[in-house]
């Protein structure tokens, strides 16, 4: 541990002589920053909120730290900062040892996290990805002292953005206040100060549309079910206007009254805590989407029906929502009413709003002028309700005044747009990682972001070098308009190393030496450095976490995204992987879903990763009690077996082509055995269980009927969705796939078994593969599974080390 601390000292030397780096973009938003500073919660509120986080995180040390809110002037520049100082030694028992000061409660907690990381060797992650490693922290009374002059770390840019419009459904759909409180704690410790706050907006929309004589029952088909609200908010889908007794006929709706009440109460708690910590929550705004009843209530209004959004056969009962024209006088009136209603309900705002009219939708007119006028109308609606409104969005519009628009560079770690657009043509932006990739958040001032993850899929993936350098390149580029950095993943609770590094970049002024950083990460995550683990992570850094082919993190492994094609179309690995991960959006991904095989993506040597797995397993005796190690071991074993399954599937197809029924039969059984074994593996850690997802959905229900509805929503989102016919699967099938114990054994395995049964029958009978029979049977299996009420464990079972070792020997070990 001493060598690790020495390395930390060398790293810190380069980190803590930091000066604020202003950009042109920051100048554009300076007025809003001043307003937000004046309206911030009183220092005593922020200190109390920060102390609450400390007590929940480390109750044994809740008196070891003193917190203090300071002005920006104490930071030595224009930007926010945190300062870590020693407190005078005291012989008084229970006296605080370390003083952490910050401009807001967020900076205070980011400073606490920095101290715990780099002086105490601790690690903080989501509970599902191993939780916090805190046993390395010395006892109260013996905390390490920092250098005599203290440590000052400034933010190079003001904002650290978090979330994606669909994270609210893929991850947050069933969260209660306890889970939200944990997430807000995590955000603050990571230095996140610009999170989306979209919960409960359906209640606000009801109040708004009531003012336009639209009844609550008129809105039943406007809102999706609890697991599909993100897409009804974006105008991608709506419910069927008839058969109102069937919740599955309207994307899981209608929403029960208890949902409206509960979610609004939850949103108020979320906002209150965010404001108490000094965060800047981003509220939604009106994008132009209106309920179907609106066209009947206002027959002279200019309303357009949008095109298809990935529904089977372009069925209008699922797709094709309604958009109010920007030139209609009702547009700005609704926009203003929505902002005013939020202000009335929540009591305050941070003045930043988010909406994207054509997020995964196609504009009805191919005319830049139309888009420009729509943007102007959307912003006018915001500004008429809030004079200080600023719009945060994913597209660049010149019809919005400079300094009033912030753009998210949504996939910045892979395809940074700030370069090709010459700093977004002067608009502030945010560099953003879409955990499903890195995103750039651009504000007519920009914000750079990381996307990194699609749909909450579980896939080890990342581009650590891009994360460690991309934001700095954007920040220090000539005439930079960057105002923030951010993470815009569609789903969280995966790849903790990626989020740990990306969060830290909000406080970095220079490119990070990733190899040295990983050395420290290992010591923090597992309590100390282990030689074999260090060697394993060196391999992972150069393979899994070095994805350099502009790939998306969209998991298409055979097990979780089984091919819905005739096996005769799969003739070689080249045909299986024809695009090698080129798509970078849901639209691009789903556009490929024709009769071609939905290829898994592979960008690294599987043999090298298996070597890393060997090293992880060899460390099991020393680390078996570590929750962080157990998570990483299960995840790495799962990753290796998943790629093995892809290869095994190809061998089955080859045997089918040679009409070798015995080989098809034996290899198919081996595949099914592998699925069962992987389910057993995943059951070893709480982060890979189906049960918690289903039970958290049911726990929000107020009666048995709601329980059935919510469970159906939860099951449907991660499998088929629901716009299928008897012989044609949803285009969104498997988009939200998950490697969860229970899901493999109960759904993915039986689905594969149907395919192999028909495959074997076709060889035995000398006939073509019966594709329509396969589709009828697996779609029926899926719809039955969606309506099932079977219970699944909510707690892990099994020894991760012994099971990983056993499966390695069974499937992966070289002879």
Secondary structure, 3 states (H helix, E strand, C coil): CHHHHHHHHHHHHHHCCCCCCCCHHHHHCHHHHHHHHHHCCCHHHHHHHHHHHHHHHCHHHCCCEEEEECCHHHHCCCCCEEEEEECCCCCCCCCCCEEEEECCHHHHHHHHHHHHHHCCCCECCCHHHCCCECCCCCCCCCCCCCCCCCEEEECCCCEEEECCCCHHHHCCCCCCHHHHHHHHHHHHHCCCCEEECCCCHHHHHHHHHHCCCCCCHHHCCCCCCCCCHHHHHCCCCCCCCCCCCCHHHCCCCCCCHHHHHHHHHHHHHHHHHHHHCCCCCEEECCCCEECCHHHHHCCCCCEEECCCCCCHHHCCCCCCCEEECCCCHHHHHHHHHHHHHHHHHHCCCCCEEECCCCCCCCCCCCCHHHHHHHHHHHHHHHHHHCCCCEEEECCCCCCCCCCCEEEEECCHHHHCHHHHCHHHHCCEEEEEEEECECCCEEECEEEEEEECCCCCCCCCCCEHHHHHHHHHHHHHCCCCCEEEEEECCCCCCCCHHHHHHHHHHHHCCCCCCHHHHHHHHHHHHHCCCCHHHHHHHHHHHHCCCECCCCCCCCCCCCCCCCCCCCHHHCCCHHHHCCCCCCCCCHHHHHHCCCCCCCCCCCCCCHHHHHHHHHHHHHCHHHHCCCHHHHHHHHHHHHHHHHHHHHHHHHHHHHHHHCCCHHHHHHHHHHHHHHHHHHHHHHCCCHHHECHHHHHHHHHCCCCHHHHHHHHHHHHHHCCCCCCCCCCCCCCCCCCCCCCCECHHHHHHHHHHHHHHHHHHHHHHCCCCCCHHHHHHHHHHHHHHHHHCCCCCCCCCCCCHHHHHHHHHHHHHCCC
